[in-house]
Amino acid sequence: MPLEWIVYILTALAGVVVVLTRVRLGGDKAGAGRLQISHGLLNTHTIVGLAALMCWVVFLVTGFGDGSGNALIGIAALALWWITAIVGLMILIRWLPSQGKHSAGAVHDEWSEGPGLSILAHVGMLVGVSVFTWAYLTSAV
């Protein structure tokens, strides 16, 4: 399968990760203690992730290096993807075990009994953004 197709598939999956993270963690009934995350962090993940998705799709649809500033759109999209991936990994920090006398116990979320889905999504996002960067640098897209 050519790298271009892999980039298209990973783009769709990255969009799913951004949206599902918002759906999964954005409710008012968020867990207490170590599984509660900052609304600012979640909002950053969502807003920057959607901006990255929009810029990246524009970059992919309009073509690379057509002389109309498309290369700058690609660079901006990659920067936004990297920010999204880093914020996503920061969200994963909530799963680290708490150490301390007054630490709160874990509250399980609705979709799983542990961090498996979040780890898969956000480590996958890191791999996907690395592939996007490689594809951009090698002019595969």
Long-range contacts (C-beta under 8 A, 24 or more apart in sequence): 2-140, 3-131, 3-134, 3-135, 3-138, 3-140, 3-141, 4-135, 4-140, 4-141, 6-131, 6-135, 7-60, 7-131, 7-132, 7-135, 7-140, 7-141, 8-60, 10-128, 10-131, 10-132, 11-53, 11-56, 11-57, 11-60, 11-132, 13-124, 13-128, 14-49, 14-52, 14-53, 14-81, 14-84, 14-125, 14-128, 14-129, 15-53, 17-49, 17-88, 17-121, 17-122, 17-124, 17-125, 18-45, 18-46, 18-49, 18-50, 18-52, 18-53, 18-84, 20-121, 21-45, 21-46, 21-49, 21-88, 21-91, 21-118, 21-121, 21-122, 22-46, 24-109, 24-110, 24-111, 24-117, 24-118, 25-91, 25-109, 31-106, 31-107, 31-108, 31-109, 32-104, 32-107, 33-98, 33-103, 33-104, 33-105, 33-106, 33-107, 34-94, 34-95, 34-96, 34-97, 34-98, 34-103, 34-104, 34-106, 35-94, 35-95, 35-106, 35-107, 35-108, 35-109, 36-94, 37-91, 37-94, 41-87, 41-90, 41-91, 42-91, 44-83, 44-87, 45-84, 45-87, 45-88, 45-91, 48-80, 48-83, 48-84, 48-87, 49-80, 49-84, 51-80, 52-77, 52-80, 52-81, 52-83, 52-84, 55-80, 56-80, 56-81, 56-132, 59-141, 60-141, 64-136, 64-139, 64-141, 65-139, 74-136, 75-136, 77-132, 78-129, 78-132, 78-133, 78-136, 81-128, 81-129, 81-132, 82-129, 82-133, 84-125, 84-129, 85-122, 85-125, 85-126, 85-128, 85-129, 88-121, 88-122, 88-125, 88-126, 89-122, 89-123, 89-126, 91-118, 91-122, 92-118, 92-119, 92-122, 95-119
